[in-house]
């Protein structure tokens, strides 16, 4: 196990440096995947490109929110408010 966390640890809300390291790793990986997906999104038809592109941007912003709540997703929901969503 890369981070020495079990499924049970995560389900039981373990919040320690192992968990934080895992979340940082997964957020970096997700951001990289979103960037890699952009050329494919650009190839979609206009309506598909708009919807999928907006979703990708929104989900990337949610990653920022997860960092802002210090990865404590087991006790606090990471989301983007309507006002903040309109800013993107």
C-alpha positions as CSV (number, residue, x, y, z in Angstrom):
1,X,0.0,0.0,0.0
2,X,1.4,3.3,-1.1
3,X,0.1,5.4,1.8
4,X,-0.3,2.6,4.4
5,X,-4.1,3.3,4.6
6,X,-6.7,0.6,4.4
7,X,-10.2,0.8,3.1
8,X,-11.4,0.6,6.7
9,X,-9.1,3.5,7.7
10,X,-10.8,5.7,5.1
11,X,-14.3,4.5,5.9
12,X,-13.6,5.2,9.6
13,X,-12.5,8.7,8.9
14,X,-8.8,8.4,9.7
15,X,-7.3,11.9,9.3
16,X,-3.6,11.9,9.7
17,X,-0.5,12.6,7.6
18,X,-1.0,9.4,5.7
19,X,-4.5,10.5,4.7
20,X,-3.3,14.0,3.8
21,X,-0.5,12.6,1.7
22,X,-2.9,10.4,-0.2
23,X,-5.3,13.3,-0.8
24,X,-2.5,15.5,-2.1
25,X,-1.3,12.7,-4.4
26,X,-4.9,12.1,-5.7
27,X,-5.5,15.8,-6.3
28,X,-2.3,16.2,-8.2
29,X,-3.2,13.2,-10.3
30,X,-6.7,14.5,-10.9
31,X,-5.4,17.9,-12.1
32,X,-3.0,16.2,-14.5
33,X,-5.8,14.0,-15.9
34,X,-8.1,17.1,-16.4
35,X,-5.2,18.8,-18.3
36,X,-4.6,15.7,-20.4
37,X,-8.4,15.6,-21.2
38,X,-8.6,19.1,-22.6
39,X,-7.4,18.3,-26.1
40,X,-10.1,15.6,-26.3
41,X,-12.7,17.9,-24.9
42,X,-11.8,20.5,-27.6
43,X,-12.6,17.9,-30.3
44,X,-16.2,17.5,-29.1
45,X,-19.1,19.2,-30.9
46,X,-20.0,22.6,-29.6
47,X,-22.7,21.6,-27.2
48,X,-20.7,18.6,-25.9
49,X,-17.5,20.7,-25.6
50,X,-19.4,23.4,-23.6
51,X,-21.0,21.0,-21.1
52,X,-18.0,18.7,-20.6
53,X,-15.6,21.7,-20.5
54,X,-17.7,23.4,-17.8
55,X,-17.9,20.3,-15.8
56,X,-14.2,19.8,-16.0
57,X,-13.6,23.4,-14.8
58,X,-16.1,23.0,-12.0
59,X,-14.5,19.8,-10.8
60,X,-11.1,21.3,-10.9
61,X,-12.3,24.1,-8.6
62,X,-13.7,21.5,-6.2
63,X,-10.2,20.2,-5.9
64,X,-9.2,23.7,-4.7
65,X,-12.0,23.6,-2.2
66,X,-10.8,20.2,-0.9
67,X,-7.4,21.8,-0.2
68,X,-9.1,24.8,1.4
69,X,-10.9,22.5,3.9
70,X,-7.6,20.8,4.6
71,X,-8.7,17.5,3.0
72,X,-11.3,17.0,5.7
73,X,-13.9,15.6,3.3
74,X,-15.1,13.1,5.8
75,X,-16.5,15.9,8.0
76,X,-17.1,18.7,5.5
77,X,-18.4,18.8,2.0
78,X,-16.2,20.4,-0.6
79,X,-18.4,22.3,-3.1
80,X,-18.5,25.4,-5.2
81,X,-21.3,27.9,-4.3
82,X,-23.5,29.3,-7.1
83,X,-21.8,32.7,-6.9
84,X,-18.4,31.2,-7.0
85,X,-19.4,28.9,-9.8
86,X,-20.5,31.9,-11.9
87,X,-17.1,33.4,-11.5
88,X,-15.5,30.6,-13.4
